[in-house]
Amino acid sequence: MRLTAAEIAEFLSGTLHGDANASVDDVCSLSQSHEGKISFLSDSRNVKELEQTAASIVLLPEQCDISGLTSNIKTFIEVADPKSAIFELLAWFREHHNFHLSGIDPTAIVDETAVIGQGVTVGPYARIAAGCKIGDNCEIHGGVSLAPSVVLGNNVILHPNTVIYGGCQIGERVIIHAGAVIGADGFGYEFTQGTYHKIQHYGVVVIEDDVEIGACTTIDRGMIDNTIIHRGTKIDNLVMVAHNCDIGPNNILVSQVGFAGSITTGENCRFGGHVGIADHVNVGKNSSLIAKAGVFRDIPEGAVMGGAPALPIDEQKRIWMAQMKLPEMRQTVRKLQKQVTAIEKQISNKQEQKKAA
């Protein structure tokens, strides 16, 4: 699809400057711009970045001054928020990249007791077991496996090879990416008589509305009570959430976060990549843990912490700064050791001379 500058300006309610007939067929970043593409500048303070762009059309913030630039830009459109505007255009240009299902594929296995809502699509070799309830307009892609009595709300998207174990409950507008496993048994064993005995897990996983779960993420079912992911939480790829966790609303869990069992978090918490949290820890609302933090005790509300063990960020920064100076400090200590040894030798010689006198 090609769009002209005039069509884009009308669609975005922007102000057009330059050639109204300039046309583009895709979006690009400023650093990888090409003729025939549209790019954007999100912050007018970075206007110098425009000097190297080859894009045919550029979206600019309103009242962005480019008069002093030696730029080849011939056509630009002023909009209130270029970054948001470019995302709107991406949907136009790249919608065809997304594969859309239609109906129930003949290779899919759907149990006769499953309740299927209106407008549901089911991909090749997907399996929907007995007692499942599927809401309206759900997309169930190829290879998805739903065990007995799984419940999906309306407008759920399950990408290929997602596995949801029996009894788990998924809210509305939830997106689960390829290879995620929801509701596997938690890692629970009792060590008796010299061997490990498996503890059965009878809870389920409950995922509330507007949650997104990344590829190859695992969320374990509870032992007795349920594991719960509250509304609006976004979970990246390769995240592990263990049994009986209760993850608050609007949390962000970045890739490779690992939660041990029975962790609770408040609303609006953020966990950077590779954060690890020990079992039974409570993380207060509005807290942030930066990448690779290791958490072994409760985190107060609104805290920003880092390091392992996690400490308040200002304190942790001082530790990091000290660690960076360790090679220099080591050399200083060696110098001091030599000086101390020399002084001790001098003292020893004087004492011997006194004895001899």
HELIX and SHEET records of a PDB file:
HELIX    1   1 ALA A    5  LEU A   12  1                                   8    
HELIX    2   2 LEU A   30  GLN A   32  5                                   3    
HELIX    3   3 SER A   44  GLN A   52  5                                   9    
HELIX    4   4 PRO A   82  ARG A   94  1                                  13    
HELIX    5   5 GLU A   95  HIS A   97  5                                   3    
HELIX    6   6 ILE A  313  MET A  324  1                                  12    
HELIX    7   7 LEU A  326  ALA A  356  1                                  31    
SHEET    1   A 2 LEU A   3  THR A   4  0                                        
SHEET    2   A 2 SER A  23  VAL A  24 -1                                        
SHEET    1   B 5 THR A  15  HIS A  17  0                                        
SHEET    2   B 5 PHE A  76  VAL A  79 -1                                        
SHEET    3   B 5 ILE A  57  PRO A  61  1                                        
SHEET    4   B 5 LYS A  37  PHE A  40  1                                        
SHEET    5   B 5 ASP A  26  VAL A  27  1                                        
SHEET    1   C10 ILE A 109  VAL A 110  0                                        
SHEET    2   C10 ARG A 127  ILE A 128  1                                        
SHEET    3   C10 SER A 145  LEU A 146  1                                        
SHEET    4   C10 VAL A 163  ILE A 164  1                                        
SHEET    5   C10 VAL A 181  ALA A 184  1                                        
SHEET    6   C10 THR A 218  ASP A 220  1                                        
SHEET    7   C10 MET A 240  VAL A 241  1                                        
SHEET    8   C10 GLY A 258  PHE A 259  1                                        
SHEET    9   C10 GLY A 276  ILE A 277  1                                        
SHEET   10   C10 GLY A 294  VAL A 295  1                                        
SHEET    1   D 7 VAL A 115  ILE A 116  0                                        
SHEET    2   D 7 LYS A 133  ILE A 134  1                                        
SHEET    3   D 7 VAL A 151  LEU A 152  1                                        
SHEET    4   D 7 GLN A 169  ILE A 170  1                                        
SHEET    5   D 7 VAL A 205  ILE A 207  1                                        
SHEET    6   D 7 THR A 227  ILE A 229  1                                        
SHEET    7   D 7 ASP A 246  ILE A 247  1                                        
SHEET    1   E11 THR A 121  VAL A 122  0                                        
SHEET    2   E11 GLU A 139  ILE A 140  1                                        
SHEET    3   E11 ILE A 157  LEU A 158  1                                        
SHEET    4   E11 ILE A 175  ILE A 176  1                                        
SHEET    5   E11 GLU A 212  ILE A 213  1                                        
SHEET    6   E11 LYS A 234  ILE A 235  1                                        
SHEET    7   E11 ILE A 252  LEU A 253  1                                        
SHEET    8   E11 ARG A 270  PHE A 271  1                                        
SHEET    9   E11 SER A 288  LEU A 289  1                                        
SHEET   10   E11 VAL A 304  GLY A 306  1                                        
SHEET   11   E11 LEU A 311  PRO A 312 -1                                        
SHEET    1   F 2 TYR A 189  THR A 192  0                                        
SHEET    2   F 2 THR A 195  LYS A 198 -1                                        
SHEET    1   G 2 THR A 264  THR A 265  0                                        
SHEET    2   G 2 ASN A 282  VAL A 283  1                                        
END                                                                             
